[in-house]
Structure formats: C-alpha cells, structure tokens
Amino acid sequence: MTTRTRRASFAVPAVASFLWPGLGHWMLGRRAVGLLLALPQRALLAIVGIGLANGRATLLGWMIDPSILVGLLAFNLVMFLARAYAVAGSTALATRGRPGRLAMLLVAVLVAVSAFGYGQVARIGWAAHETVVTVFDPSGPAGAGFGGLPSPTPSPTPPPWANATPVPSFVIPTQAPAPRPDWPDDGRLNLLLIGADSGPGRWKLRTDTMILLSVDVQTGKAALVSVPRNLRYAPMPPPLDQAFPHGFTDLLNALWVYVDGHPGSYPGDPGVAPFLALQDTIGLLLGVGVDASVVVDLNGFVRAVDALGGLDIYVPQAMYDRAYPPPDGSATVELRIPAGQQHLDGWHALAYARTRHQDSDYGRMARQQSVIVALQRQLRCSLAFRITEMLDIARDSVWTNLPLRSVTAFVDLATRVDPDTIARLTITPPTFSTILNDAGLAHIRAAVADLLAAPAPTPGPSASEQPGC
C-alpha cells in the first residue's frame, strides 16, 4: 500500500466522522457503532424539527427556559464527546491501532476544531442561562447596571417632593397578592416599559420614561401610550388609596421612590413592590389591566444600540440643546442632531430620547416612542448576529416580572408586530391635563379605549424612510 493510499485510508473516515459522527465507523464496516455515535446528532435534528414545526417562538422559548438550558448544556457535552470519539475511533480503526504522526495530527486538529465550536455553544448557552435567571429574578432587578441604588448627590438632603406626601402607618401584608391570569387569556398583552434613570446627581431611581405597550394577541396590532412623569393626583390602588384617597399628591415619577422608602406600603417583595405599585397605578390611570413591566437601565440602552451597530431613525426636525446633561452626571454638553434620516450611536440615540430643553417633557415623550419603534426594527434585523453581546447587556440592564411560562407566547407575538403600524398616544397638554380630576381621568381612559379599538394605522411617510433588514 502506497503512502498516499495509507493517508487516504485514515483521512477520509476521520473527516467523515468530523462532519457526521459515526459515518467513519459506518464506512469501515462498524455500522452498529456508527449508528450509536450518530444518535446525539439525529436527536438534535429531531428536537429542532419539532421546535420549528411548532413555530420559531417555541424553539426560542425552549432556549430561554433555565432548566432546559441546563439540559442543553449537558447534551452539548455529550455531542462533543461523541464526535471526538468518532474521529479518534475511526482513525484508530483505519490505521489498525497504529496511527502515525500525520494521523494523530489530523485527529488533534479535528478534535480541537470541535472543541472550539462546542465551547462557543456552551458559552452562549451559559450566558443565556445567567441572563434568564437575572432578568426574570422574582426578587427584583439584580443586574450589574442597576447595582446598589446611588446615594443622593451632591447633597444628602432629599428633594422637596421626597417628604411632601403623608407617611401613614402600614401593616406589612402577610401573604402575596393573588396571581394574575396569564395575559394570553384576555386577548391582549399590556406591558409597562420603564426607563430606569439612576446615577450621579439622581435621587435613587427615577422612572421618567413610562410607556404602555398594548398588543392584540390575535392580530398583532400594537399601540404605545406614554404617561408623563409630572402627572399629579393619579388614582391609587389598594392599600395606597387609604393614604392617598384623592390620588398621589406628588409627581408620578416619585411613586417608585415613595414605595421604596416605605416598606410594607404595597404588597410584594421589597425589591419588586415599587414597580408593582407603579404598574398597577398606571393600569388604573389608563383603564386597562397591566400584565407585567419591563425595566431597562438607560446605560444598558446605550450599550444595546452600540452593539447593534447604531440606530436608524427618522428625525422630523433638528434637535439642539446647548446644555444637555449626560446620564453619567458629567458636565453638560452641546447636542446637535440634524433633521432627516439619521444613523445614531447609543449615546446620541439616548440623548435624542432624553433631551427636553428644546421643547419639553411632552416633546421627548413622542421621541421616546419613535426610538422604541426604531429599536424594535433594528432588533429584528440584527439580533441574531449580536446574540452574545445582547445577552450580556440584558443580564446587566433589564428586569421583568413577565412570567417565564409565558415567554414563548410573548416571543411569538413580538414577531407579529409590524413596527410601521404601531398606533401612538401621548398623555400631554393641551389635550390632557396633568393635574387630574374625575373629568380628566375619564378623558384619558376614553382616549386609550378608542386607541386600542381603532384599526391599525397606515404607515406614515417617515416609515418609508426606514431601511429594511
């Protein structure tokens, strides 16, 4: 047998085993062993096939279930061992147990390549597990982006509104509130999106961004409703209504700080109760049941936009702020964003959503809705290519009390939302008063009901300006 023949005799089975575990053994007449080594690969294809048959959302839902993720990590190790054994075993068979240096080098290269590939899968799987456990932590936000809430700076004296409300005596509830029905059951998902602004120069955590995302489960028709931070006398859910029978007397963005500073004032874990109070209060205000909240640290938003390669967004009019305060508490800077189609990095995308010196709180509420729509479009285009970075960012900067068991349905619904037909409403003057009374409250609830009942809007001119995937 020539040297070339001997080389081919072990190289072909080894490479075949690398491409499909067991194939090399099959070629060398060890068919039973070949079938056994191919079992993990065939099982993986069957699992993926079942998942795809039930929709991509089902497959993704499996991949973000912590217990399933642990099982997949173990299965990933089994697949690597099967492939490594197949490569080494087929080479040993082909060389009759006396592999030369070239054969051993080939085996080492193929096993190393396999180890790298499976190692990457394991890294992504573990990152996904850690992200899911942190983002869905039932005790509240635990990501590094939230950290310990900052001490008030530059002075330890609370702002005037921090102690403006009465401090009633509360009894800490002895049991948690009754669980809500799963959101798909009522035909609509109502999700409160909260922008958490905390850092230097802040008093604890500010919820300046409060937007209700409402999606019809059957049609995928979606709407965004922005609630102003400076709204006063919002109706309070029990037991807060006992302390505030005429509504919350402070600005609405002070409610989180109030409940956080008065443990036992609202049912739930201390780390979650302030968000639940805000969630239920906005539900009462808008006349809808809010199913869950998603809290995003604003610095995490910057990282996410940068990881996606920037944000493509249509700016209807030029923005100028001669003294924009960056979220890190550093000195103010001059901000300029031209009108027209723009590609913004994370810092400028957040600045576009946060600045209010050119117009007002109400102007930035509309811009925040535009940024959310643009980000949803960008995620649909680029998420698959930035999955590891996005997992790290989500682990640090996102928290939700959406039940894990409903995530599969949520992902499926998200894929059916057309970002160009999302209806929008901002609760702003002069249409709505930020000082609530009974008539103002009825006006807000009627407007929200009309928005949710209306057909999906036709994409506007600015939508056509947005680049596709």
C-alpha positions in Angstrom: 0.0 0.0 0.0 1.5 3.4 -1.0 1.9 6.3 1.4 -0.9 8.2 -0.4 -3.2 5.3 0.0 -2.5 4.9 3.7 -3.0 8.6 4.1 -6.4 8.5 2.4 -7.4 5.4 4.3 -7.4 7.2 7.7 -8.1 10.8 6.5 -11.4 10.0 4.8 -13.0 8.2 7.8 -11.7 10.8 10.2 -13.1 13.8 8.2 -16.3 11.9 7.6 -16.7 11.3 11.4 -16.0 15.0 12.0 -18.7 16.0 9.5 -21.2 13.4 10.8 -20.3 11.4 13.9 -20.5 7.6 13.1 -20.1 8.0 9.4 -16.4 6.9 9.5 -17.3 3.8 11.5 -20.0 3.0 9.0 -17.6 3.3 6.1 -15.2 0.9 7.9 -17.9 -1.7 8.5 -18.7 -0.9 12.1 -22.3 0.0 11.4 -23.8 -0.6 14.8 -21.2 1.7 16.4 -21.7 4.2 13.6 -25.5 4.3 14.3 -24.9 4.7 18.0 -22.5 7.6 17.6 -24.9 9.3 15.3 -27.8 9.2 17.8 -27.0 12.6 19.5 -26.8 14.3 16.1 -30.1 12.8 15.0 -31.7 13.7 18.3 -30.7 17.3 17.8 -32.2 17.4 14.4 -35.4 15.9 15.7 -35.6 18.4 18.5 -35.0 21.3 16.1 -37.6 19.9 13.7 -40.2 19.6 16.4 -39.5 23.1 17.6 -39.7 24.6 14.1 -42.9 22.7 13.4 -44.4 24.5 16.4 -43.0 27.8 15.3 -39.7 29.6 15.9 -41.1 31.1 19.0 -41.5 27.6 20.6 -37.8 26.8 19.8 -36.7 30.2 21.3 -38.9 29.6 24.3 -37.1 26.3 25.0 -33.8 28.1 24.7 -34.6 30.6 27.5 -36.1 28.1 29.9 -33.4 27.7 32.7 -34.0 24.0 33.2 -34.0 23.3 29.5 -30.8 25.3 29.1 -29.0 23.2 31.7 -30.1 20.1 29.9 -28.9 21.5 26.5 -25.5 22.3 28.0 -25.2 18.6 29.2 -26.4 17.4 25.8 -23.9 19.7 24.1 -21.1 17.9 26.1 -22.5 14.5 25.0 -22.4 15.6 21.4 -18.8 16.8 21.6 -17.7 13.6 23.3 -19.5 11.5 20.6 -17.8 13.5 17.8 -14.4 13.4 19.4 -14.6 9.6 19.9 -15.9 9.1 16.4 -12.9 11.0 14.9 -10.4 9.2 17.1 -12.0 5.8 16.9 -12.4 5.8 13.1 -8.8 6.8 12.7 -7.6 4.0 15.0 -9.7 1.5 13.0 -8.3 2.8 9.7 -4.7 2.5 11.0 -5.3 -0.8 12.8 -4.4 0.8 16.1 -1.1 2.2 14.9 -1.7 5.8 13.9 1.3 7.7 12.6 2.2 11.3 13.3 0.1 12.6 10.5 -2.9 10.7 11.6 -2.5 11.9 15.2 -2.1 15.4 14.0 -5.3 15.2 11.9 -7.2 13.8 14.9 -5.8 16.6 17.2 -6.9 19.3 14.7 -10.4 17.9 14.1 -11.0 17.4 17.9 -9.6 20.9 18.6 -12.0 22.5 16.0 -14.9 20.5 17.5 -13.9 21.6 21.0 -13.9 25.3 19.9 -17.3 25.0 18.2 -18.9 23.2 21.1 -17.2 25.5 23.5 -18.8 28.5 21.8 -22.2 26.9 22.0 -21.6 26.2 25.7 -20.5 29.8 26.3 -23.7 31.2 24.6 -25.9 28.6 26.5 -24.4 29.5 29.9 -24.7 33.3 29.1 -28.4 32.7 28.2 -29.0 30.8 31.4 -27.4 33.5 33.5 -29.3 36.2 31.6 -32.7 34.5 32.0 -32.1 33.9 35.8 -31.2 37.5 36.3 -33.8 39.2 34.0 -36.6 37.1 35.5 -35.4 37.3 39.1 -38.6 37.3 41.2 -37.0 39.4 43.9 -36.4 42.4 41.6 -33.7 43.9 39.5 -30.3 42.3 40.2 -28.3 43.2 37.1 -24.9 45.0 37.4 -26.4 48.0 35.6 -28.9 48.6 38.5 -26.3 47.8 41.2 -27.0 49.4 44.5 -29.1 52.5 44.1 -26.9 55.6 44.2 -26.7 57.8 47.2 -28.3 61.2 46.7 -25.7 63.7 45.3 -24.5 66.3 45.7 -26.3 66.8 49.0 -27.8 64.1 51.3 -30.9 66.3 51.7 -33.9 64.8 49.9 -35.6 66.9 47.3 -38.7 68.7 48.5 -41.1 66.2 47.0 -39.5 63.3 48.7 -41.1 64.1 52.0 -44.1 66.0 50.7 -46.5 63.1 51.0 -48.1 61.9 54.2 -46.4 58.9 55.9 -49.3 56.7 57.1 -48.9 53.6 59.2 -48.9 50.4 57.1 -49.2 46.8 58.1 -46.9 44.6 56.0 -49.1 42.1 54.2 -48.9 38.5 55.5 -49.4 37.0 52.0 -48.6 37.9 48.5 -51.5 39.2 46.3 -53.4 36.6 44.2 -51.6 35.8 41.0 -53.0 37.3 37.8 -54.3 35.2 34.9 -51.8 34.7 32.1 -52.1 37.5 29.7 -53.0 35.5 26.6 -56.3 34.5 28.3 -57.8 38.0 27.9 -56.7 38.5 24.3 -54.3 41.4 25.0 -50.8 41.9 26.3 -50.4 45.2 28.3 -46.7 45.7 29.2 -45.4 48.7 31.0 -42.0 49.9 29.7 -40.0 51.7 32.3 -36.8 53.6 31.7 -34.8 53.5 34.9 -32.6 56.6 35.3 -30.2 56.3 38.2 -26.7 57.6 38.8 -24.7 60.7 39.8 -26.9 63.6 40.5 -30.0 61.4 40.9 -32.2 60.8 44.0 -32.4 57.0 43.9 -34.2 55.7 40.8 -36.3 57.9 38.5 -39.0 56.5 36.3 -39.2 59.4 33.9 -40.0 57.0 31.0 -43.3 55.2 31.4 -44.8 53.8 28.3 -47.6 51.2 28.0 -47.2 48.7 25.1 -50.5 47.1 24.3 -50.7 44.3 21.7 -53.8 42.4 20.4 -53.0 38.7 20.7 -55.0 37.7 17.7 -54.0 40.4 15.2 -50.6 41.6 16.5 -51.9 45.2 16.3 -49.9 47.3 18.8 -50.2 50.7 20.5 -47.9 52.8 22.6 -49.2 55.1 25.3 -46.8 57.5 27.0 -47.6 58.7 30.5 -46.0 62.0 31.7 -43.6 61.9 34.7 -45.2 65.1 36.1 -48.8 63.9 36.2 -50.4 64.6 39.6 -53.3 63.0 41.6 -53.1 59.7 39.8 -55.6 57.2 41.3 -54.0 54.8 43.8 -54.7 51.0 44.0 -55.3 49.5 47.5 -53.8 49.8 50.0 -52.2 53.1 48.8 -55.7 54.6 48.3 -56.1 54.7 52.0 -53.2 57.1 52.3 -54.0 59.0 49.1 -57.8 59.0 48.7 -57.7 61.8 46.2 -54.8 60.4 44.2 -51.0 60.6 44.6 -50.2 64.2 45.5 -46.6 64.1 44.1 -45.4 63.8 40.6 -46.0 60.3 39.2 -42.2 59.6 38.8 -41.9 60.0 42.7 -44.2 56.9 43.3 -41.4 54.4 43.0 -39.2 56.3 45.5 -42.1 56.7 47.9 -43.0 53.0 48.0 -39.3 52.0 48.1 -38.9 54.3 51.1 -41.9 53.0 52.9 -41.6 49.2 53.1 -44.9 47.4 53.5 -46.8 50.2 51.8 -47.5 47.9 48.9 -47.7 44.0 48.7 -44.8 42.1 47.2 -41.1 41.6 47.8 -39.4 44.9 48.8 -37.4 44.8 45.6 -40.5 44.4 43.4 -43.2 46.3 45.3 -42.3 49.8 44.0 -42.6 48.5 40.4 -45.8 46.7 41.1 -47.3 49.9 42.6 -46.3 51.9 39.5 -47.6 49.2 37.2 -51.0 49.0 39.0 -51.3 52.7 39.3 -50.8 53.3 35.5 -53.3 50.5 34.9 -55.9 52.4 37.0 -55.0 55.6 35.3 -55.4 54.2 31.7 -58.3 51.9 32.5 -56.5 48.7 31.5 -55.0 45.8 33.3 -51.2 45.9 33.1 -49.9 42.4 32.9 -46.2 43.0 33.6 -43.4 45.5 33.5 -40.1 45.6 31.7 -37.4 47.8 33.4 -34.4 49.0 31.3 -31.4 50.8 32.7 -30.7 53.7 30.4 -27.0 53.0 30.2 -27.9 49.5 29.0 -29.9 51.1 26.2 -26.7 52.9 25.1 -24.8 49.6 25.1 -27.6 47.8 23.2 -27.7 50.4 20.4 -23.9 50.3 20.0 -23.9 46.5 20.0 -26.5 46.6 17.1 -24.2 48.9 15.1 -26.3 52.1 15.8 -29.9 53.1 15.4 -31.5 54.1 12.1 -34.2 56.7 12.8 -36.1 59.4 11.0 -35.7 62.8 12.8 -38.6 65.1 11.8 -37.0 68.3 13.0 -33.5 69.2 14.0 -32.7 68.9 17.7 -30.4 71.4 19.5 -29.7 71.5 23.3 -26.9 73.8 24.3 -26.7 72.3 27.8 -27.6 68.6 27.6 -26.8 66.8 30.9 -25.3 63.3 30.1 -26.7 60.4 32.2 -23.3 59.8 33.8 -23.5 63.1 35.7 -20.7 64.8 33.8 -20.7 68.4 32.7 -23.3 69.5 30.2 -22.5 69.4 26.5 -23.9 70.9 23.3 -26.1 68.5 21.5 -27.0 68.8 17.8 -29.0 66.2 15.8 -29.9 67.2 12.2 -33.3 66.6 10.7 -33.9 63.7 8.3 -32.8 60.1 8.2 -30.1 59.6 10.8 -27.8 56.8 12.0 -27.2 57.4 15.7 -24.8 55.7 18.1 -26.1 54.7 21.5 -25.1 57.9 23.3 -26.8 60.1 20.7 -29.9 57.8 20.5 -30.4 58.1 24.2 -29.8 61.9 24.0 -32.4 62.2 21.3 -34.9 60.4 23.6 -33.9 62.3 26.8 -33.3 65.9 25.8 -36.1 68.3 26.6 -34.6 71.7 26.7 -35.5 72.4 23.0 -39.2 71.6 23.5 -40.5 69.9 26.7 -41.2 66.7 28.6 -44.0 66.2 26.2 -41.9 66.5 23.1 -39.5 63.9 24.3 -42.3 61.5 25.1 -43.1 61.4 21.4 -39.4 61.0 20.6 -39.1 58.1 23.0 -41.9 56.3 21.2 -40.1 56.7 17.9 -36.9 55.4 19.4 -38.7 52.3 20.8 -40.1 51.6 17.3 -36.8 52.1 15.6 -35.1 49.8 18.2 -37.7 47.1 17.7 -37.0 47.3 13.9 -33.2 47.1 14.5 -33.5 44.1 16.8 -35.5 42.2 14.2 -32.7 42.8 11.7 -29.6 42.4 13.8 -30.3 40.4 16.9 -29.2 37.0 15.5 -25.7 38.5 14.7 -25.2 40.1 18.1 -26.7 37.5 20.4 -23.8 37.1 22.8 -23.4 40.8 23.3 -27.1 41.3 23.7 -27.3 38.6 26.3 -24.6 40.3 28.4 -26.3 43.6 28.1 -29.7 42.2 29.0 -28.3 40.4 32.1 -26.8 43.7 33.3 -29.6 46.1 32.4 -33.0 44.5 32.0 -35.6 43.2 34.5 -39.1 42.0 34.1 -41.9 40.3 36.1 -43.3 38.7 33.0 -43.8 35.1 33.9 -41.3 32.8 32.4 -44.0 30.3 31.4 -45.5 32.9 29.0 -42.3 33.9 27.3 -42.8 31.6 24.3 -46.2 33.2 23.6 -44.6 36.6 24.1 -41.8 35.9 21.5 -44.4 34.6 19.0 -46.5 37.8 19.5 -43.4 40.0 19.1 -42.6 38.5 15.7 -46.1 39.5 14.5 -45.9 43.2 15.5 -45.3 45.5 12.5 -43.2 48.4 13.8 -44.6 50.7 11.0 -48.2 50.3 12.1 -47.9 50.9 15.8 -50.5 53.4 17.0 -49.3 56.1 19.4 -50.8 58.3 22.1 -49.1 60.7 24.5 -51.0 62.0 27.5 -49.9 65.6 27.1 -51.4 69.1 27.3 -53.3 70.8 25.9 -55.4 67.7 25.0 -54.9 66.2 28.5 -54.3 67.9 31.8 -51.5 66.7 34.0 -53.5 67.8 37.1 -56.1 65.1 37.3 -59.7 65.3 38.3 -62.6 63.0 37.6 -63.3 64.5 34.2 -59.6 64.4 33.2 -59.3 60.8 34.3 -62.4 59.8 32.3 -61.0 61.7 29.2 -57.7 59.7 29.4 -59.5 56.4 29.8 -61.8 57.1 26.8 -58.8 58.1 24.6 -57.0 54.9 25.5 -60.0 52.8 24.8 -60.6 54.4 21.4 -56.9 53.9 20.5 -57.0 50.2 21.3 -60.3 49.7 19.5 -59.2 51.5 16.3 -57.8 49.7 13.3 -54.0 49.7 12.8 -52.8 52.9 11.3 -51.4 53.1 7.8 -47.6 53.5 7.8 -46.7 57.2 7.6 -44.2 58.9 5.3 -41.4 58.6 7.8 -41.8 54.8 7.9 -40.9 54.5 4.2 -37.6 56.3 5.0 -36.5 53.4 7.3 -34.1 51.0 5.9 -35.1 47.3 5.8 -33.1 44.4 7.1 
